[in-house]
Amino acid sequence: MSVPQLNDEHRGEEILAVFDTAFGELLAADPAAFRVKFRKMAASAFAFYRGTAALFYHDLDAEKRGGPYLDERTSRVWIHGDLHAENFGTYMDSNGRLIFNVNDFDEAYVGPFTWDLKRFAASIALIGYAKALGDDQISELVRVYAGAYRERIHALATGAKSDEVPPFTLDTAEGPLLDALRDARSLTRFGLLESMTEIRDFERRFAGGGGSIELDAATRYKVLAAFDGYLETLPETSLARPDSYRVKDVVGRRGIGIGSAGLPSYNILLEGHSDALENDVVIYIKQAQTPAVSRHITDPAIRDYFQHEGHRTVISQRALQQHADPWLGWTELGGAGQLVAEISPYAVDLDWSDIDDPEEIAAVVADLGRATATMHGAADDQSGESLVPFSTERAIDAAIAADEDGFAGLLVDFAHSYGARARADHQTFVDLFRNGRIPGL
């Protein structure tokens, strides 16, 4: 990708226009949350990149449509939508196994598979630059990622089914991935509950403070009605013990993270799988957002497949993630689609702060390449959804095979060019923010 030579003022106006489209309504509703979000984004070029998927896809869309390795099938596969190097971590799957894999599917959609790979490659360039790696070292890391992705996709396409490829578990993971899984294993449901709740009159309730918002009777009624709608979206296997869904308490929350600023949400405390107080479960209901990539995919068959953004998020996650959270579902509240999922006590994100040795970084990047390929391979005609009615791994494998030698080079060139653009954009953004140029803040 070539980076257009725009002056700072022109690019600044372009960034503000994209922000207005992506964040305008939410920012107007909750400026304070966005001041927090934007200050987090100002901290580094990578933090800025994490929070600006909308800008990334705006820039991709400015290129000519199509591109290498994209055809009628590989341009419409399930993609993660925000695949950067920090969107990987641990979760407990529906079989009770701790897994390390891709996480956070809020931006998932159907689109070109290369968009996931490009977004990841640019994030590696930003991490490498922040760790003072040379351009040649960054190029090699991207080549390692591309090679691992290519190898796993080919294996899946030529006989190894996605459910036969070992996931990253306590038995198979190594290095920082294993460290994350061990950290997750040391966490407990009791610890999570202690941090959020208290026992009053022999029953567990949410504790005050900590960002909790007490609900008035009318709002509580609406949230509980939305909860009833959510139950209808769960698979039969999740409803084996009806008492699990007895509601004990409800509180409001307001998202202030990089990805959830201004989005209202609610936490619900449930009985869980037994009467024991340490087995209670906390789920959240969060207003789902419009994925950035969807603004650049014009196929009405894709758009019309989803009831609303909550439905889209859940269907996408179930397609992309094998044995997904059994509490995962959707509902509607206030006319908006909502995502519902458990606040997991076993979630640990990959921590890059102590991954500094180039060989260790390369080993991690290779594993993430394999994880990306497995994710893409899982979401196809075998996923239970009709939107992608073909084998994605075979389609992607055939597309790459048509120009094997150019595949890694495409990602390397993009990583360097967009990494440089993101660093420059970060500085432009900081100047806009500190000088009061962002409308509404």
C-alpha positions as CSV (number, residue, x, y, z in Angstrom):
1,M,0.0,0.0,0.0
2,S,1.4,3.4,-0.9
3,V,0.8,6.2,1.6
4,P,-0.5,9.4,0.0
5,Q,1.6,12.4,0.8
6,L,-1.1,14.5,2.6
7,N,-0.2,17.6,4.6
8,D,-1.0,17.4,8.3
9,E,-3.9,19.8,8.0
10,H,-5.6,17.8,5.2
11,R,-5.0,14.5,7.0
12,G,-6.3,16.0,10.2
13,E,-9.6,17.0,8.6
14,E,-9.8,13.5,7.1
15,I,-9.3,11.9,10.5
16,L,-12.0,14.2,12.1
17,A,-14.5,13.3,9.3
18,V,-14.0,9.6,9.9
19,F,-14.3,10.1,13.7
20,D,-17.5,12.0,13.2
21,T,-19.0,9.1,11.2
22,A,-17.8,6.4,13.5
23,F,-18.2,8.1,16.9
24,G,-20.3,11.2,16.4
25,E,-23.6,10.1,18.0
26,L,-22.0,8.3,21.0
27,L,-19.6,11.2,21.6
28,A,-22.4,13.7,21.7
29,A,-24.2,11.5,24.2
30,D,-21.2,11.0,26.5
31,P,-18.3,13.4,25.9
32,A,-16.7,12.4,29.2
33,A,-16.3,8.8,28.2
34,F,-14.6,9.8,24.9
35,R,-12.2,12.1,26.7
36,V,-11.1,9.0,28.6
37,K,-11.0,6.9,25.4
38,F,-9.0,9.5,23.5
39,R,-6.5,10.1,26.2
40,K,-5.8,6.3,26.2
41,M,-5.4,6.5,22.4
42,A,-3.0,9.4,22.8
43,A,-0.6,7.3,24.9
44,S,1.0,5.6,22.0
45,A,0.8,4.9,18.2
46,F,-0.4,1.4,19.0
47,A,-3.1,2.6,21.3
48,F,-4.2,5.0,18.6
49,Y,-4.2,2.2,16.1
50,R,-6.3,0.0,18.4
51,G,-9.0,2.6,18.6
52,T,-9.2,3.6,15.0
53,A,-10.4,0.6,13.0
54,A,-12.8,3.0,11.3
55,L,-9.8,5.0,10.0
56,F,-8.0,1.8,8.9
57,Y,-10.9,0.6,6.7
58,H,-11.5,4.1,5.4
59,D,-7.9,4.1,4.2
60,L,-8.2,0.5,2.7
61,D,-11.4,1.6,0.9
62,A,-9.5,4.5,-0.6
63,E,-7.4,2.0,-2.5
64,K,-8.7,0.4,-5.6
65,R,-11.4,-2.3,-5.0
66,G,-10.3,-5.9,-5.0
67,G,-6.6,-6.7,-4.8
68,P,-4.3,-9.7,-4.9
69,Y,-5.6,-13.0,-3.5
70,L,-9.2,-11.7,-3.6
71,D,-11.9,-13.3,-5.7
72,E,-15.6,-13.9,-5.4
73,R,-15.2,-16.3,-2.5
74,T,-12.1,-14.9,-0.6
75,S,-13.7,-11.5,-0.6
76,R,-16.6,-12.7,1.5
77,V,-15.4,-14.8,4.3
78,W,-16.0,-14.4,8.1
79,I,-13.3,-12.1,9.4
80,H,-12.5,-10.8,12.8
81,G,-12.5,-7.2,11.7
82,D,-10.1,-5.8,14.3
83,L,-7.2,-8.4,14.2
84,H,-4.3,-6.7,15.9
85,A,-1.6,-8.2,18.1
86,E,-3.3,-7.5,21.4
87,N,-6.7,-9.1,20.5
88,F,-5.5,-12.5,21.6
89,G,-6.0,-14.1,25.0
90,T,-7.5,-16.9,27.1
91,Y,-11.0,-18.1,27.6
92,M,-12.8,-21.1,29.0
93,D,-14.5,-22.9,26.2
94,S,-17.9,-24.7,26.5
95,N,-16.1,-28.0,27.1
96,G,-14.4,-26.6,30.2
97,R,-10.9,-26.2,28.6
98,L,-8.8,-23.2,28.9
99,I,-7.9,-22.0,25.4
100,F,-5.6,-19.3,24.0
101,N,-6.9,-17.8,20.8
102,V,-8.3,-14.8,19.1
103,N,-10.7,-12.8,21.3
104,D,-13.0,-9.7,21.2
105,F,-15.3,-10.2,18.2
106,D,-17.2,-6.9,18.4
107,E,-16.0,-5.9,14.9
108,A,-16.5,-9.3,13.2
109,Y,-18.2,-9.3,9.8
110,V,-18.0,-10.9,6.4
111,G,-15.3,-9.4,4.0
112,P,-11.9,-10.0,2.4
113,F,-9.7,-12.3,4.3
114,T,-6.6,-10.2,3.6
115,W,-8.1,-7.3,5.6
116,D,-7.6,-9.3,8.8
117,L,-4.0,-10.1,7.8
118,K,-3.2,-6.5,6.8
119,R,-4.5,-5.2,10.1
120,F,-2.5,-7.7,12.1
121,A,0.7,-7.1,10.0
122,A,0.5,-3.3,10.6
123,S,0.1,-3.9,14.3
124,I,3.3,-6.0,14.4
125,A,5.1,-3.1,12.6
126,L,3.9,-0.7,15.3
127,I,4.9,-3.1,18.2
128,G,8.3,-3.8,16.5
129,Y,9.0,0.0,16.1
130,A,8.1,0.6,19.8
131,K,10.5,-2.1,20.8
132,A,13.2,-0.4,18.6
133,L,13.5,-3.3,16.1
134,G,15.0,-2.5,12.8
135,D,13.0,-2.5,9.5
136,D,14.6,-5.8,8.5
137,Q,13.6,-7.4,11.8
138,I,10.0,-6.2,11.4
139,S,9.9,-7.5,7.8
140,E,11.1,-10.9,9.1
141,L,8.4,-11.0,11.8
142,V,5.7,-10.3,9.2
143,R,7.1,-13.0,7.0
144,V,7.0,-15.4,9.9
145,Y,3.3,-14.6,10.5
146,A,2.5,-15.0,6.8
147,G,4.4,-18.3,6.6
148,A,2.7,-19.7,9.7
149,Y,-0.8,-18.6,8.4
150,R,0.0,-20.1,5.0
151,E,1.2,-23.4,6.4
152,R,-1.9,-23.8,8.6
153,I,-4.4,-22.8,5.9
154,H,-2.8,-25.4,3.5
155,A,-2.9,-28.1,6.2
156,L,-6.6,-27.4,6.8
157,A,-7.4,-27.3,3.1
158,T,-5.7,-30.6,2.3
159,G,-7.2,-32.8,5.0
160,A,-6.8,-31.6,8.5
161,K,-10.2,-30.5,9.7
162,S,-10.3,-27.5,12.0
163,D,-11.5,-29.6,14.9
164,E,-8.5,-31.9,14.5
165,V,-6.0,-29.1,14.7
166,P,-4.9,-28.9,18.3
167,P,-5.9,-25.5,19.9
168,F,-3.4,-23.7,22.2
169,T,-4.1,-25.3,25.6
170,L,-2.2,-25.9,28.8
171,D,-0.9,-29.1,27.1
172,T,0.2,-27.7,23.8
173,A,1.0,-24.0,24.2
174,E,4.6,-22.7,24.8
175,G,6.2,-19.4,25.9
176,P,4.1,-16.4,26.5
177,L,0.9,-18.2,25.4
178,L,1.5,-20.8,28.0
179,D,2.2,-18.1,30.6
180,A,-1.1,-16.5,29.8
181,L,-2.9,-19.8,30.2
182,R,-1.2,-20.5,33.5
183,D,-2.2,-17.0,34.7
184,A,-5.8,-17.7,33.7
185,R,-5.7,-21.0,35.5
186,S,-4.7,-19.3,38.7
187,L,-7.7,-17.1,38.6
188,T,-11.0,-18.1,40.2
189,R,-14.7,-17.4,39.9
190,F,-14.6,-16.6,43.6
191,G,-12.0,-13.9,43.1
192,L,-14.1,-12.3,40.4
193,L,-17.2,-12.4,42.5
194,E,-15.3,-10.9,45.5
195,S,-14.2,-8.0,43.4
196,M,-17.8,-7.2,42.2
197,T,-20.2,-8.4,44.8
198,E,-21.0,-8.9,48.5
199,I,-23.2,-11.2,50.5
200,R,-26.2,-9.6,52.2
201,D,-28.9,-11.5,54.1
202,F,-27.4,-14.9,53.0
203,E,-27.6,-13.9,49.3
204,R,-25.0,-12.5,46.9
205,R,-25.6,-9.0,45.5
206,F,-23.6,-6.4,43.5
207,A,-21.5,-4.2,45.7
208,G,-21.8,-0.4,45.4
209,G,-19.2,1.8,43.8
210,G,-16.6,0.6,41.3
211,G,-18.6,2.1,38.4
212,S,-21.9,0.4,39.2
213,I,-25.0,2.5,38.6
214,E,-28.2,1.7,40.6
215,L,-31.2,1.3,38.3
216,D,-34.6,2.8,38.8
217,A,-37.6,0.5,38.7
218,A,-38.5,1.3,35.1
219,T,-35.0,0.7,33.7
220,R,-34.7,-2.5,35.7
221,Y,-37.9,-3.8,34.3
222,K,-36.7,-3.1,30.7
223,V,-33.4,-4.8,31.4
224,L,-35.1,-7.9,32.8
225,A,-37.4,-8.0,29.8
226,A,-34.4,-7.9,27.5
227,F,-32.8,-10.7,29.6
228,D,-35.9,-12.9,28.9
229,G,-35.4,-12.2,25.2
230,Y,-31.8,-13.2,25.5
231,L,-32.7,-16.7,26.9
232,E,-34.5,-17.5,23.7
233,T,-31.2,-17.1,21.7
234,L,-29.3,-19.7,23.7
235,P,-28.6,-23.2,22.4
236,E,-30.4,-26.0,24.0
237,T,-27.2,-27.3,25.6
238,S,-26.9,-24.1,27.6
239,L,-30.4,-24.5,29.2
240,A,-29.9,-27.8,30.9
241,R,-30.4,-26.3,34.4
242,P,-33.1,-23.6,34.3
243,D,-32.2,-22.4,37.8
244,S,-28.9,-21.3,36.4
245,Y,-30.7,-18.3,35.0
246,R,-32.4,-17.1,38.2
247,V,-31.6,-13.3,38.4
248,K,-30.2,-12.2,41.8
249,D,-29.3,-8.6,41.0
250,V,-28.9,-6.0,38.2
251,V,-26.8,-2.9,37.9
252,G,-25.9,-0.4,35.2
253,R,-22.4,0.3,33.8
254,R,-21.0,2.7,31.3
255,G,-18.2,1.7,29.0
256,I,-15.1,3.9,29.1
257,G,-12.6,1.5,27.4
258,I,-10.9,2.2,24.1
259,G,-13.6,0.1,22.3
260,S,-16.7,0.8,24.4
261,A,-16.7,4.5,25.2
262,G,-20.2,5.8,25.6
263,L,-22.0,2.5,25.2
264,P,-24.5,1.8,28.0
265,S,-24.3,-1.7,29.5
266,Y,-25.7,-3.7,32.4
267,N,-24.4,-6.5,34.6
268,I,-26.7,-9.2,35.8
269,L,-25.9,-11.6,38.6
270,L,-27.2,-15.2,38.1
271,E,-27.5,-18.3,40.2
272,G,-25.1,-20.3,38.0
273,H,-24.7,-24.0,37.8
274,S,-25.4,-24.8,41.5
275,D,-26.9,-23.2,44.7
276,A,-23.4,-22.6,46.0
277,L,-22.6,-18.9,46.3
278,E,-19.2,-19.3,44.8
279,N,-20.7,-20.6,41.5
280,D,-22.7,-17.5,40.8
281,V,-22.2,-16.1,37.3
282,V,-22.0,-12.4,36.1
283,I,-23.1,-11.7,32.6
284,Y,-23.2,-8.3,30.8
285,I,-25.7,-6.8,28.3
286,K,-23.9,-4.3,26.1
287,Q,-25.2,-2.3,23.2
288,A,-23.4,-3.7,20.2
289,Q,-21.7,-1.3,17.8
290,T,-21.7,-1.0,14.0
291,P,-18.5,-2.7,12.9
292,A,-16.1,-0.5,11.0
293,V,-15.6,-2.9,8.2
294,S,-19.4,-3.0,7.4
295,R,-19.3,0.6,6.1
296,H,-17.1,-0.6,3.3
297,I,-19.0,-3.9,2.4
298,T,-21.9,-3.1,0.1
299,D,-23.4,-6.6,-0.4
300,P,-27.1,-6.4,0.8
301,A,-27.1,-10.2,1.3
302,I,-24.6,-9.7,4.1
303,R,-26.2,-6.7,5.7
304,D,-29.7,-8.3,5.6
305,Y,-28.5,-11.6,7.1
306,F,-28.4,-10.0,10.6
307,Q,-31.3,-8.9,12.7
308,H,-29.2,-6.2,14.4
309,E,-25.7,-5.6,15.6
310,G,-26.1,-7.8,18.7
311,H,-27.2,-10.7,16.5
312,R,-24.3,-10.0,14.1
313,T,-21.7,-10.1,16.8
314,V,-22.9,-13.4,18.3
315,I,-23.4,-15.2,15.0
316,S,-19.9,-14.0,13.9
317,Q,-18.3,-15.1,17.1
318,R,-20.0,-18.5,17.0
319,A,-18.8,-18.9,13.4
320,L,-15.2,-17.8,14.1
321,Q,-14.6,-19.4,17.6
322,Q,-15.1,-23.1,18.1
323,H,-16.9,-24.1,21.4
324,A,-17.7,-20.4,22.2
325,D,-18.9,-19.1,25.5
326,P,-22.1,-21.1,26.4
327,W,-23.6,-17.9,27.9
328,L,-23.2,-16.0,24.6
329,G,-26.4,-14.6,23.1
330,W,-28.2,-11.5,22.0
331,T,-31.3,-9.4,22.7
332,E,-32.8,-6.0,22.1
333,L,-33.1,-3.1,24.5
334,G,-34.3,0.4,23.8
335,G,-34.6,-0.5,20.1
336,A,-30.9,-1.3,19.9
337,G,-29.3,-4.7,19.4
338,Q,-27.4,-6.0,22.5
339,L,-24.6,-8.5,23.0
340,V,-24.8,-10.7,26.0
341,A,-21.9,-12.8,27.4
342,E,-20.3,-13.9,30.6
343,I,-17.8,-11.7,32.4
344,S,-15.3,-14.5,32.5
345,P,-13.0,-15.0,35.5
346,Y,-10.5,-16.8,33.2
347,A,-9.8,-14.0,30.7
348,V,-6.1,-13.0,30.4
349,D,-4.9,-11.0,27.4
350,L,-1.5,-11.6,25.8
351,D,0.9,-9.2,27.5
352,W,3.5,-7.8,25.1
353,S,5.3,-5.7,27.6
354,D,8.0,-8.4,28.5
355,I,8.2,-10.0,25.1
356,D,11.3,-8.3,23.8
357,D,13.7,-10.9,22.4
358,P,13.3,-11.1,18.6
359,E,13.3,-14.9,18.6
360,E,10.6,-15.0,21.3
361,I,8.6,-12.4,19.4
362,A,8.9,-14.5,16.2
363,A,7.7,-17.6,18.0
364,V,4.7,-15.8,19.4
365,V,3.9,-14.2,16.0
366,A,4.1,-17.7,14.3
367,D,1.5,-19.0,16.8
368,L,-0.8,-16.1,16.2
369,G,-0.5,-16.7,12.5
370,R,-1.6,-20.3,13.1
371,A,-4.4,-19.1,15.3
372,T,-5.6,-16.7,12.6
373,A,-5.7,-19.4,10.0
374,T,-7.6,-21.8,12.3
375,M,-10.1,-19.0,13.0
376,H,-10.7,-18.4,9.2
377,G,-10.9,-22.1,8.6
378,A,-13.6,-22.6,11.3
379,A,-16.0,-20.1,9.8
380,D,-17.5,-21.6,6.6
381,D,-20.0,-24.1,5.4
382,Q,-19.4,-26.3,8.5
383,S,-20.1,-23.5,11.0
384,G,-23.9,-23.9,10.9
385,E,-24.5,-20.6,9.1
386,S,-25.5,-20.2,5.5
387,L,-23.9,-16.9,4.8
388,V,-20.5,-18.4,3.7
389,P,-21.6,-21.6,1.9
390,F,-18.1,-22.9,1.0
391,S,-14.9,-24.1,2.5
392,T,-13.0,-21.0,3.3
393,E,-9.7,-22.7,3.9
394,R,-9.8,-24.3,0.4
395,A,-10.7,-21.0,-1.2
396,I,-7.9,-19.1,0.6
397,D,-5.4,-21.9,0.0
398,A,-6.2,-21.8,-3.8
399,A,-5.9,-18.0,-3.9
400,I,-2.5,-17.9,-2.2
401,A,-1.2,-20.9,-4.3
402,A,-1.8,-18.8,-7.4
403,D,0.9,-16.4,-6.3
404,E,2.8,-18.1,-3.5
405,D,5.9,-16.0,-3.8
406,G,4.1,-12.6,-3.5
407,F,2.0,-13.4,-0.4
408,A,4.4,-12.5,2.4
409,G,5.8,-9.6,0.4
410,L,2.3,-8.1,0.2
411,L,1.9,-8.1,3.9
412,V,5.5,-6.8,4.6
413,D,5.0,-3.8,2.3
414,F,1.7,-3.0,3.9
415,A,3.0,-3.4,7.4
416,H,5.8,-0.8,6.8
417,S,3.7,1.7,4.9
418,Y,0.6,1.6,7.2
419,G,2.8,1.4,10.3
420,A,4.4,4.7,9.2
421,R,1.0,6.2,8.4
422,A,-0.4,5.2,11.8
423,R,2.6,6.8,13.6
424,A,2.1,10.0,11.7
425,D,-1.6,9.9,12.3
426,H,-1.1,9.4,16.0
427,Q,0.9,12.6,16.2
428,T,-1.7,14.5,14.2
429,F,-4.4,13.1,16.4
430,V,-2.6,14.2,19.6
431,D,-2.2,17.7,18.2
432,L,-5.9,17.8,17.3
433,F,-6.9,16.6,20.7
434,R,-4.6,18.8,22.8
435,N,-5.5,21.9,20.8
436,G,-9.3,21.4,21.2
437,R,-9.9,20.6,17.5
438,I,-12.2,17.5,18.1
439,P,-15.8,18.7,18.0
440,G,-17.8,18.0,21.1
441,L,-14.9,17.6,23.5
